[in-house]
Amino acid sequence: MKKTLLIVGAGGFIGGFIARRALSLGYDTWAGVRATTSRRWLDLPGLHIVDFDYDDPEAIAATLRREAPQGGWDYVVWNLGATKCARFADFNRINFEYVRTFVSELREASLLPVRFLYMSSLSALGPGDEKGYAPLTADTVPAPDTRYGLSKIKTETWLETQTDLRWTILRPTGVYGPHERDYLMMIKSIDAGWDFGVGFRRQMLTFVYVEDLVEAIFLALNSPQALHRKYIISEDRAYSQAEFRRMVAKRLGRRLVIPVRLPLWAVYAASTVAEKIAALQGKASTLNRDKYRIMRQRNWNCDITPARRDLGFDPQWSLERGLDATIAAYLEEKKQHKKKHS
C-alpha cells in the first residue's frame, strides 16, 4: 500500500521539487496550497491539490475532514513560510501561528502523522563565530538576530514541547536551483557585469542545491534516528564571494565582472528606508533590515556530520554542478523572454 504524504506550502520553488520527487518515489502525494497560490510547478500527473485557509482554524478542520485520506497522512512536510514581511507580526503569524494551528487541528481530528518534518533555516541559529569562522553545528546555541530567524526558532521550540508529535527539523543553508529568485538576482547582476557585496571582511558562504535538500527530506522522513532531532543541511564546503562570482561569470561567458563592495552603514541605511517605504505601502521589501543582517553575516560555515551519520545524507550537487543547472534554466528563460518580445 502506498505511503501518503502532504506537502504544506507546495506552491513555491522548493515545494514543486518535493512533489515531483515524492511522486517518483511512489508516494500518494497531496500538495497543500492557498487558493491564491500559483500552480505553475504543480502540474504533475497523480498529484492531489488541496486548498487550505491557514488563517481560519475552522476552515482547516473542515478541509481536513473533507480531503485527508482515511487515518490521515503518513507524512507531513511543512514547507510553508515567509522570508520577508512588512511587519514582525506577520512573521509570527505565518511562520509560527500557522504551524501551531495546523498541528492542533491535526491532533483534534486524530490525524497526527507518523512523521512531521518542519523546514526551518540556518538563520534560526544566528551569526555564530564571526572571528574564527568555526562552523555552526548541532550544538550551537541559537542566537538569531533576524525577525525571520526568531520566528523559526520560536516554532522549533514549540514543536519540541509537543510530546505526542513525531517531529524532525531540517535547518538548510541558502537553497538555490532553477526558478529560485534570491540567487537569481545575484546571477542577473553578474550577467550585467556587476557583483555587489556587503562589507569588507572575508565572508564565507554555504549553499545547498534544491535536489540535495529534497533528498535529505525523504531520508529524514524514513530514518528512525531522525525522530525528535534537528539537522543542518548544506553542501559540505564553503565558498567566498569571489569564488561564487567567478563560477557564475564563467557559465555566463562574462569576461569582465566588476566587484563592488558597499559599506555596511550604507546598506543598513538603504535597507531601513526601503523597508519603511514598503511598509507604508503595505508591502514587504526585498531589501530590508532582516536582509541586511543576513548579508552582514560573515560566517555561514556549517557542520553536516549528524545528517551524514543519522540520515546517510551525502550531497551530490557541488556548487559548480548546481550552477550549471541553475544558469542553464536562467539562460533558457531569458531566451524565451526575448523570443516572446521580439
C-alpha positions as YAML, in Angstrom:
chain: A
units: angstrom
residues:
- id: 1
  name: MET
  ca: [0.00, 0.00, 0.00]
- id: 2
  name: LYS
  ca: [1.33, 3.44, -0.95]
- id: 3
  name: LYS
  ca: [2.54, 5.74, 1.80]
- id: 4
  name: THR
  ca: [0.69, 9.07, 1.89]
- id: 5
  name: LEU
  ca: [2.38, 12.45, 2.04]
- id: 6
  name: LEU
  ca: [1.10, 16.01, 2.48]
- id: 7
  name: ILE
  ca: [3.37, 18.90, 1.49]
- id: 8
  name: VAL
  ca: [2.19, 22.08, 3.21]
- id: 9
  name: GLY
  ca: [3.42, 25.07, 1.24]
- id: 10
  name: ALA
  ca: [3.89, 23.17, -2.01]
- id: 11
  name: GLY
  ca: [3.43, 26.07, -4.41]
- id: 12
  name: GLY
  ca: [6.85, 27.64, -4.08]
- id: 13
  name: PHE
  ca: [10.26, 26.92, -5.53]
- id: 14
  name: ILE
  ca: [11.15, 24.06, -3.17]
- id: 15
  name: GLY
  ca: [7.63, 22.65, -2.97]
- id: 16
  name: GLY
  ca: [7.48, 21.73, -6.64]
- id: 17
  name: PHE
  ca: [10.71, 19.75, -6.33]
- id: 18
  name: ILE
  ca: [9.42, 17.93, -3.23]
- id: 19
  name: ALA
  ca: [6.19, 16.99, -5.01]
- id: 20
  name: ARG
  ca: [7.99, 15.72, -8.11]
- id: 21
  name: ARG
  ca: [10.39, 13.61, -6.05]
- id: 22
  name: ALA
  ca: [7.59, 12.23, -3.86]
- id: 23
  name: LEU
  ca: [5.65, 11.05, -6.89]
- id: 24
  name: SER
  ca: [8.76, 9.48, -8.42]
- id: 25
  name: LEU
  ca: [9.32, 7.55, -5.17]
- id: 26
  name: GLY
  ca: [5.76, 6.20, -5.27]
- id: 27
  name: TYR
  ca: [4.14, 8.29, -2.53]
- id: 28
  name: ASP
  ca: [0.46, 9.13, -2.80]
- id: 29
  name: THR
  ca: [1.06, 12.87, -2.65]
- id: 30
  name: TRP
  ca: [-1.04, 15.90, -1.71]
- id: 31
  name: ALA
  ca: [0.09, 19.49, -2.32]
- id: 32
  name: GLY
  ca: [-1.28, 21.86, 0.31]
- id: 33
  name: VAL
  ca: [-1.62, 25.41, -1.04]
- id: 34
  name: ARG
  ca: [-3.63, 28.56, -0.58]
- id: 35
  name: ALA
  ca: [-6.47, 29.18, -3.02]
- id: 36
  name: THR
  ca: [-4.46, 32.08, -4.50]
- id: 37
  name: THR
  ca: [-1.19, 30.13, -4.84]
- id: 38
  name: SER
  ca: [0.23, 29.63, -8.32]
- id: 39
  name: ARG
  ca: [0.10, 26.02, -9.52]
- id: 40
  name: ARG
  ca: [2.88, 26.63, -12.04]
- id: 41
  name: TRP
  ca: [5.18, 23.92, -10.69]
- id: 42
  name: LEU
  ca: [2.41, 21.56, -9.58]
- id: 43
  name: ASP
  ca: [1.04, 20.38, -12.93]
- id: 44
  name: LEU
  ca: [2.09, 16.82, -12.18]
- id: 45
  name: PRO
  ca: [0.15, 13.63, -13.02]
- id: 46
  name: GLY
  ca: [-1.24, 11.96, -9.92]
- id: 47
  name: LEU
  ca: [-0.73, 14.94, -7.60]
- id: 48
  name: HIS
  ca: [-3.68, 15.86, -5.37]
- id: 49
  name: ILE
  ca: [-4.15, 19.59, -4.79]
- id: 50
  name: VAL
  ca: [-5.79, 20.71, -1.54]
- id: 51
  name: ASP
  ca: [-6.55, 24.33, -0.63]
- id: 52
  name: PHE
  ca: [-6.06, 25.49, 2.96]
- id: 53
  name: ASP
  ca: [-7.02, 28.78, 4.60]
- id: 54
  name: TYR
  ca: [-4.29, 28.92, 7.23]
- id: 55
  name: ASP
  ca: [-5.83, 31.95, 8.94]
- id: 56
  name: ASP
  ca: [-9.06, 30.10, 9.76]
- id: 57
  name: PRO
  ca: [-8.87, 27.10, 12.13]
- id: 58
  name: GLU
  ca: [-12.45, 26.08, 11.38]
- id: 59
  name: ALA
  ca: [-11.76, 26.11, 7.64]
- id: 60
  name: ILE
  ca: [-8.64, 23.98, 8.20]
- id: 61
  name: ALA
  ca: [-10.66, 21.49, 10.22]
- id: 62
  name: ALA
  ca: [-13.32, 21.29, 7.50]
- id: 63
  name: THR
  ca: [-10.69, 20.79, 4.80]
- id: 64
  name: LEU
  ca: [-9.02, 18.04, 6.80]
- id: 65
  name: ARG
  ca: [-12.34, 16.23, 7.23]
- id: 66
  name: ARG
  ca: [-13.03, 16.52, 3.52]
- id: 67
  name: GLU
  ca: [-9.61, 15.93, 1.96]
- id: 68
  name: ALA
  ca: [-7.49, 13.78, 4.29]
- id: 69
  name: PRO
  ca: [-7.16, 10.07, 3.43]
- id: 70
  name: GLN
  ca: [-8.63, 7.67, 5.96]
- id: 71
  name: GLY
  ca: [-6.42, 7.66, 9.01]
- id: 72
  name: GLY
  ca: [-4.59, 10.76, 7.83]
- id: 73
  name: TRP
  ca: [-1.30, 11.22, 6.02]
- id: 74
  name: ASP
  ca: [1.67, 9.06, 6.94]
- id: 75
  name: TYR
  ca: [3.98, 12.04, 6.49]
- id: 76
  name: VAL
  ca: [3.55, 15.80, 6.59]
- id: 77
  name: VAL
  ca: [6.29, 18.07, 5.26]
- id: 78
  name: TRP
  ca: [5.85, 21.66, 6.45]
- id: 79
  name: ASN
  ca: [7.45, 23.81, 3.76]
- id: 80
  name: LEU
  ca: [5.31, 26.91, 4.25]
- id: 81
  name: GLY
  ca: [6.97, 30.09, 5.45]
- id: 82
  name: ALA
  ca: [7.64, 33.76, 4.83]
- id: 83
  name: THR
  ca: [11.19, 35.09, 4.41]
- id: 84
  name: LYS
  ca: [10.16, 38.75, 4.20]
- id: 85
  name: CYS
  ca: [7.18, 40.55, 5.73]
- id: 86
  name: ALA
  ca: [6.02, 44.11, 6.18]
- id: 87
  name: ARG
  ca: [5.61, 43.64, 9.95]
- id: 88
  name: PHE
  ca: [7.09, 41.40, 12.63]
- id: 89
  name: ALA
  ca: [3.58, 40.28, 13.49]
- id: 90
  name: ASP
  ca: [3.34, 38.75, 10.02]
- id: 91
  name: PHE
  ca: [6.46, 36.64, 10.61]
- id: 92
  name: ASN
  ca: [4.91, 35.41, 13.84]
- id: 93
  name: ARG
  ca: [1.54, 34.73, 12.20]
- id: 94
  name: ILE
  ca: [2.88, 32.89, 9.14]
- id: 95
  name: ASN
  ca: [5.96, 31.15, 10.50]
- id: 96
  name: PHE
  ca: [4.65, 30.25, 13.94]
- id: 97
  name: GLU
  ca: [0.89, 30.59, 14.34]
- id: 98
  name: TYR
  ca: [0.13, 28.70, 11.13]
- id: 99
  name: VAL
  ca: [2.18, 25.71, 12.32]
- id: 100
  name: ARG
  ca: [0.64, 25.72, 15.78]
- id: 101
  name: THR
  ca: [-2.89, 25.98, 14.40]
- id: 102
  name: PHE
  ca: [-2.39, 23.28, 11.77]
- id: 103
  name: VAL
  ca: [-0.82, 20.79, 14.19]
- id: 104
  name: SER
  ca: [-3.58, 21.48, 16.70]
- id: 105
  name: GLU
  ca: [-6.23, 20.77, 14.07]
- id: 106
  name: LEU
  ca: [-4.47, 17.57, 13.02]
- id: 107
  name: ARG
  ca: [-4.47, 16.50, 16.68]
- id: 108
  name: GLU
  ca: [-8.13, 17.41, 17.15]
- id: 109
  name: ALA
  ca: [-9.04, 15.30, 14.12]
- id: 110
  name: SER
  ca: [-6.82, 12.40, 15.29]
- id: 111
  name: LEU
  ca: [-4.69, 12.82, 12.15]
- id: 112
  name: LEU
  ca: [-1.20, 13.31, 13.60]
- id: 113
  name: PRO
  ca: [1.26, 11.78, 11.11]
- id: 114
  name: VAL
  ca: [3.93, 9.12, 11.58]
- id: 115
  name: ARG
  ca: [6.44, 11.92, 10.96]
- id: 116
  name: PHE
  ca: [6.06, 15.71, 10.80]
- id: 117
  name: LEU
  ca: [9.02, 17.36, 9.10]
- id: 118
  name: TYR
  ca: [9.46, 21.06, 9.68]
- id: 119
  name: MET
  ca: [11.56, 23.11, 7.28]
- id: 120
  name: SER
  ca: [13.42, 25.60, 9.44]
- id: 121
  name: SER
  ca: [16.53, 27.54, 8.43]
- id: 122
  name: LEU
  ca: [20.19, 28.02, 9.30]
- id: 123
  name: SER
  ca: [19.11, 31.56, 10.21]
- id: 124
  name: ALA
  ca: [17.48, 30.08, 13.33]
- id: 125
  name: LEU
  ca: [20.99, 29.76, 14.77]
- id: 126
  name: GLY
  ca: [22.15, 33.32, 14.12]
- id: 127
  name: PRO
  ca: [25.64, 34.56, 13.19]
- id: 128
  name: GLY
  ca: [27.82, 32.11, 15.13]
- id: 129
  name: ASP
  ca: [31.61, 32.61, 15.20]
- id: 130
  name: GLU
  ca: [32.34, 35.77, 13.23]
- id: 131
  name: LYS
  ca: [36.03, 35.92, 14.19]
- id: 132
  name: GLY
  ca: [37.47, 32.41, 13.98]
- id: 133
  name: TYR
  ca: [34.93, 31.19, 11.40]
- id: 134
  name: ALA
  ca: [34.21, 27.97, 13.31]
- id: 135
  name: PRO
  ca: [31.28, 26.15, 11.68]
- id: 136
  name: LEU
  ca: [27.74, 26.24, 13.00]
- id: 137
  name: THR
  ca: [26.96, 22.83, 14.49]
- id: 138
  name: ALA
  ca: [24.14, 20.88, 16.11]
- id: 139
  name: ASP
  ca: [25.48, 22.10, 19.47]
- id: 140
  name: THR
  ca: [25.46, 25.80, 18.54]
- id: 141
  name: VAL
  ca: [23.27, 27.74, 20.96]
- id: 142
  name: PRO
  ca: [20.68, 29.57, 18.83]
- id: 143
  name: ALA
  ca: [21.01, 33.36, 18.87]
- id: 144
  name: PRO
  ca: [19.07, 34.57, 15.82]
- id: 145
  name: ASP
  ca: [19.43, 38.26, 15.00]
- id: 146
  name: THR
  ca: [16.67, 38.50, 12.38]
- id: 147
  name: ARG
  ca: [12.90, 38.55, 12.72]
- id: 148
  name: TYR
  ca: [12.79, 35.63, 10.32]
- id: 149
  name: GLY
  ca: [15.25, 33.62, 12.40]
- id: 150
  name: LEU
  ca: [13.40, 34.43, 15.62]
- id: 151
  name: SER
  ca: [10.12, 33.16, 14.16]
- id: 152
  name: LYS
  ca: [11.84, 29.94, 13.08]
- id: 153
  name: ILE
  ca: [13.43, 29.23, 16.45]
- id: 154
  name: LYS
  ca: [10.13, 30.04, 18.18]
- id: 155
  name: THR
  ca: [8.41, 27.38, 16.08]
- id: 156
  name: GLU
  ca: [11.19, 24.88, 16.68]
- id: 157
  name: THR
  ca: [10.89, 25.43, 20.43]
- id: 158
  name: TRP
  ca: [7.13, 24.94, 20.32]
- id: 159
  name: LEU
  ca: [7.45, 21.72, 18.33]
- id: 160
  name: GLU
  ca: [9.84, 20.39, 20.98]
- id: 161
  name: THR
  ca: [7.08, 20.74, 23.58]
- id: 162
  name: GLN
  ca: [4.61, 18.63, 21.58]
- id: 163
  name: THR
  ca: [5.25, 15.26, 23.17]
- id: 164
  name: ASP
  ca: [2.74, 13.37, 21.02]
- id: 165
  name: LEU
  ca: [4.11, 14.76, 17.72]
- id: 166
  name: ARG
  ca: [6.80, 12.77, 15.92]
- id: 167
  name: TRP
  ca: [8.78, 15.69, 14.52]
- id: 168
  name: THR
  ca: [12.06, 16.17, 12.67]
- id: 169
  name: ILE
  ca: [13.54, 19.59, 11.90]
- id: 170
  name: LEU
  ca: [15.82, 20.49, 8.99]
- id: 171
  name: ARG
  ca: [17.89, 23.70, 9.00]
- id: 172
  name: PRO
  ca: [19.03, 24.25, 5.41]
- id: 173
  name: THR
  ca: [21.52, 26.92, 4.46]
- id: 174
  name: GLY
  ca: [20.88, 29.02, 1.32]
- id: 175
  name: VAL
  ca: [18.83, 26.91, -1.10]
- id: 176
  name: TYR
  ca: [19.30, 27.53, -4.82]
- id: 177
  name: GLY
  ca: [18.34, 25.97, -8.13]
- id: 178
  name: PRO
  ca: [16.21, 26.63, -11.21]
- id: 179
  name: HIS
  ca: [13.37, 29.13, -10.60]
- id: 180
  name: GLU
  ca: [14.66, 30.32, -7.21]
- id: 181
  name: ARG
  ca: [14.53, 34.13, -7.06]
- id: 182
  name: ASP
  ca: [17.04, 35.49, -4.50]
- id: 183
  name: TYR
  ca: [20.15, 33.92, -6.02]
- id: 184
  name: LEU
  ca: [18.72, 34.68, -9.45]
- id: 185
  name: MET
  ca: [19.05, 38.37, -8.58]
- id: 186
  name: MET
  ca: [22.77, 37.83, -7.95]
- id: 187
  name: ILE
  ca: [23.14, 35.90, -11.21]
- id: 188
  name: LYS
  ca: [21.37, 38.64, -13.15]
- id: 189
  name: SER
  ca: [23.61, 41.27, -11.60]
- id: 190
  name: ILE
  ca: [26.74, 39.35, -12.61]
- id: 191
  name: ASP
  ca: [25.24, 38.85, -16.06]
- id: 192
  name: ALA
  ca: [25.01, 42.66, -16.27]
- id: 193
  name: GLY
  ca: [28.69, 42.93, -15.31]
- id: 194
  name: TRP
  ca: [28.38, 43.84, -11.62]
- id: 195
  name: ASP
  ca: [28.87, 41.85, -8.43]
- id: 196
  name: PHE
  ca: [27.61, 43.68, -5.36]
- id: 197
  name: GLY
  ca: [28.86, 42.63, -1.94]
- id: 198
  name: VAL
  ca: [28.38, 43.97, 1.57]
- id: 199
  name: GLY
  ca: [31.21, 44.78, 3.96]
- id: 200
  name: PHE
  ca: [34.95, 44.44, 3.55]
- id: 201
  name: ARG
  ca: [35.76, 41.49, 5.82]
- id: 202
  name: ARG
  ca: [36.01, 37.97, 4.43]
- id: 203
  name: GLN
  ca: [32.65, 36.26, 4.05]
- id: 204
  name: MET
  ca: [32.23, 32.50, 3.71]
- id: 205
  name: LEU
  ca: [29.02, 31.32, 2.05]
- id: 206
  name: THR
  ca: [27.36, 27.91, 2.05]
- id: 207
  name: PHE
  ca: [24.79, 26.54, -0.37]
- id: 208
  name: VAL
  ca: [22.55, 23.55, -0.86]
- id: 209
  name: TYR
  ca: [21.13, 22.66, -4.25]
- id: 210
  name: VAL
  ca: [17.40, 22.09, -4.10]
- id: 211
  name: GLU
  ca: [17.58, 18.43, -5.15]
- id: 212
  name: ASP
  ca: [20.06, 17.67, -2.34]
- id: 213
  name: LEU
  ca: [17.69, 19.30, 0.14]
- id: 214
  name: VAL
  ca: [14.77, 17.25, -1.20]
- id: 215
  name: GLU
  ca: [16.82, 14.07, -0.87]
- id: 216
  name: ALA
  ca: [17.54, 14.99, 2.76]
- id: 217
  name: ILE
  ca: [13.81, 15.40, 3.38]
- id: 218
  name: PHE
  ca: [12.99, 11.85, 2.30]
- id: 219
  name: LEU
  ca: [15.98, 10.40, 4.11]
- id: 220
  name: ALA
  ca: [14.81, 12.14, 7.30]
- id: 221
  name: LEU
  ca: [11.19, 11.02, 6.92]
- id: 222
  name: ASN
  ca: [12.30, 7.40, 6.85]
- id: 223
  name: SER
  ca: [15.11, 7.49, 9.41]
- id: 224
  name: PRO
  ca: [14.31, 6.18, 12.93]
- id: 225
  name: GLN
  ca: [17.38, 8.09, 14.17]
- id: 226
  name: ALA
  ca: [15.88, 11.38, 12.95]
- id: 227
  name: LEU
  ca: [12.93, 11.28, 15.34]
- id: 228
  name: HIS
  ca: [12.97, 14.41, 17.55]
- id: 229
  name: ARG
  ca: [16.25, 15.57, 16.03]
- id: 230
  name: LYS
  ca: [17.43, 18.69, 14.18]
- id: 231
  name: TYR
  ca: [19.81, 18.68, 11.23]
- id: 232
  name: ILE
  ca: [21.81, 21.29, 9.35]
- id: 233
  name: ILE
  ca: [21.59, 20.64, 5.61]
- id: 234
  name: SER
  ca: [24.25, 22.03, 3.27]
- id: 235
  name: GLU
  ca: [26.89, 21.15, 0.76]
- id: 236
  name: ASP
  ca: [29.93, 20.17, 2.81]
- id: 237
  name: ARG
  ca: [32.13, 23.16, 1.99]
- id: 238
  name: ALA
  ca: [32.02, 26.95, 1.99]
- id: 239
  name: TYR
  ca: [32.82, 29.47, -0.76]
- id: 240
  name: SER
  ca: [34.00, 33.05, -0.88]
- id: 241
  name: GLN
  ca: [32.05, 35.71, -2.74]
- id: 242
  name: ALA
  ca: [34.88, 35.85, -5.31]
- id: 243
  name: GLU
  ca: [34.61, 32.09, -5.96]
- id: 244
  name: PHE
  ca: [30.87, 32.39, -6.48]
- id: 245
  name: ARG
  ca: [31.35, 35.34, -8.84]
- id: 246
  name: ARG
  ca: [33.97, 33.51, -10.93]
- id: 247
  name: MET
  ca: [31.81, 30.40, -11.25]
- id: 248
  name: VAL
  ca: [28.74, 32.36, -12.35]
- id: 249
  name: ALA
  ca: [30.70, 34.61, -14.74]
- id: 250
  name: LYS
  ca: [32.33, 31.61, -16.40]
- id: 251
  name: ARG
  ca: [28.96, 29.97, -17.05]
- id: 252
  name: LEU
  ca: [27.52, 33.20, -18.40]
- id: 253
  name: GLY
  ca: [30.53, 33.79, -20.64]
- id: 254
  name: ARG
  ca: [31.25, 37.11, -18.89]
- id: 255
  name: ARG
  ca: [34.93, 38.04, -19.10]
- id: 256
  name: LEU
  ca: [34.61, 41.23, -17.09]
- id: 257
  name: VAL
  ca: [32.58, 41.49, -13.88]
- id: 258
  name: ILE
  ca: [33.28, 44.44, -11.62]
- id: 259
  name: PRO
  ca: [33.11, 43.63, -7.88]
- id: 260
  name: VAL
  ca: [31.56, 46.46, -5.87]
- id: 261
  name: ARG
  ca: [31.85, 46.41, -2.09]
- id: 262
  name: LEU
  ca: [29.31, 48.51, -0.22]
- id: 263
  name: PRO
  ca: [30.00, 49.67, 3.36]
- id: 264
  name: LEU
  ca: [27.72, 48.19, 6.00]
- id: 265
  name: TRP
  ca: [26.41, 51.58, 7.13]
- id: 266
  name: ALA
  ca: [25.25, 52.45, 3.60]
- id: 267
  name: VAL
  ca: [23.47, 49.12, 3.14]
- id: 268
  name: TYR
  ca: [21.80, 49.46, 6.53]
- id: 269
  name: ALA
  ca: [20.56, 52.96, 5.68]
- id: 270
  name: ALA
  ca: [19.22, 51.83, 2.31]
- id: 271
  name: SER
  ca: [17.58, 48.77, 3.89]
- id: 272
  name: THR
  ca: [15.86, 50.85, 6.55]
- id: 273
  name: VAL
  ca: [14.50, 53.36, 4.04]
- id: 274
  name: ALA
  ca: [13.33, 50.65, 1.61]
- id: 275
  name: GLU
  ca: [11.61, 48.73, 4.41]
- id: 276
  name: LYS
  ca: [9.78, 51.79, 5.74]
- id: 277
  name: ILE
  ca: [8.61, 52.88, 2.27]
- id: 278
  name: ALA
  ca: [7.32, 49.37, 1.55]
- id: 279
  name: ALA
  ca: [5.59, 49.21, 4.95]
- id: 280
  name: LEU
  ca: [3.75, 52.46, 4.23]
- id: 281
  name: GLN
  ca: [2.51, 50.82, 1.04]
- id: 282
  name: GLY
  ca: [1.51, 47.68, 2.92]
- id: 283
  name: LYS
  ca: [4.17, 45.61, 1.15]
- id: 284
  name: ALA
  ca: [7.26, 43.63, 2.07]
- id: 285
  name: SER
  ca: [10.52, 44.96, 0.67]
- id: 286
  name: THR
  ca: [13.15, 42.58, -0.74]
- id: 287
  name: LEU
  ca: [15.77, 44.92, 0.75]
- id: 288
  name: ASN
  ca: [15.04, 45.23, 4.47]
- id: 289
  name: ARG
  ca: [16.80, 45.16, 7.83]
- id: 290
  name: ASP
  ca: [16.48, 41.38, 8.08]
- id: 291
  name: LYS
  ca: [18.12, 41.04, 4.69]
- id: 292
  name: TYR
  ca: [20.84, 43.46, 5.80]
- id: 293
  name: ARG
  ca: [21.66, 41.31, 8.84]
- id: 294
  name: ILE
  ca: [21.81, 38.22, 6.65]
- id: 295
  name: MET
  ca: [24.15, 39.98, 4.19]
- id: 296
  name: ARG
  ca: [26.24, 41.30, 7.10]
- id: 297
  name: GLN
  ca: [26.84, 37.80, 8.47]
- id: 298
  name: ARG
  ca: [30.41, 36.77, 7.65]
- id: 299
  name: ASN
  ca: [30.37, 33.11, 8.57]
- id: 300
  name: TRP
  ca: [27.93, 30.62, 7.03]
- id: 301
  name: ASN
  ca: [30.25, 27.64, 7.55]
- id: 302
  name: CYS
  ca: [28.32, 24.69, 8.93]
- id: 303
  name: ASP
  ca: [28.87, 21.08, 10.01]
- id: 304
  name: ILE
  ca: [26.64, 18.38, 8.46]
- id: 305
  name: THR
  ca: [28.19, 15.42, 10.31]
- id: 306
  name: PRO
  ca: [24.95, 14.48, 12.17]
- id: 307
  name: ALA
  ca: [22.98, 14.44, 8.87]
- id: 308
  name: ARG
  ca: [25.64, 12.22, 7.31]
- id: 309
  name: ARG
  ca: [25.63, 9.87, 10.31]
- id: 310
  name: ASP
  ca: [21.89, 9.59, 11.01]
- id: 311
  name: LEU
  ca: [20.35, 10.13, 7.58]
- id: 312
  name: GLY
  ca: [23.06, 8.92, 5.23]
- id: 313
  name: PHE
  ca: [22.93, 12.38, 3.67]
- id: 314
  name: ASP
  ca: [25.67, 12.78, 1.06]
- id: 315
  name: PRO
  ca: [25.30, 15.94, -1.03]
- id: 316
  name: GLN
  ca: [25.65, 15.15, -4.72]
- id: 317
  name: TRP
  ca: [25.48, 18.67, -6.10]
- id: 318
  name: SER
  ca: [28.61, 20.77, -5.81]
- id: 319
  name: LEU
  ca: [28.14, 24.48, -6.37]
- id: 320
  name: GLU
  ca: [29.73, 24.08, -9.80]
- id: 321
  name: ARG
  ca: [27.24, 21.40, -10.84]
- id: 322
  name: GLY
  ca: [24.28, 23.21, -9.28]
- id: 323
  name: LEU
  ca: [25.16, 26.46, -11.05]
- id: 324
  name: ASP
  ca: [25.36, 24.58, -14.36]
- id: 325
  name: ALA
  ca: [21.69, 23.59, -13.97]
- id: 326
  name: THR
  ca: [20.56, 26.88, -12.44]
- id: 327
  name: ILE
  ca: [22.19, 29.12, -15.04]
- id: 328
  name: ALA
  ca: [21.08, 26.87, -17.91]
- id: 329
  name: ALA
  ca: [17.48, 27.35, -16.74]
- id: 330
  name: TYR
  ca: [18.05, 31.11, -16.40]
- id: 331
  name: LEU
  ca: [19.50, 31.40, -19.90]
- id: 332
  name: GLU
  ca: [16.65, 29.38, -21.36]
- id: 333
  name: GLU
  ca: [14.10, 31.61, -19.61]
- id: 334
  name: LYS
  ca: [15.96, 34.68, -20.86]
- id: 335
  name: LYS
  ca: [15.93, 33.28, -24.40]
- id: 336
  name: GLN
  ca: [12.20, 32.56, -24.26]
- id: 337
  name: HIS
  ca: [11.53, 36.05, -22.90]
- id: 338
  name: LYS
  ca: [13.45, 37.65, -25.78]
- id: 339
  name: LYS
  ca: [11.66, 35.46, -28.28]
- id: 340
  name: LYS
  ca: [8.28, 36.39, -26.83]
- id: 341
  name: HIS
  ca: [9.01, 40.13, -27.00]
- id: 342
  name: SER
  ca: [10.86, 40.22, -30.32]
...
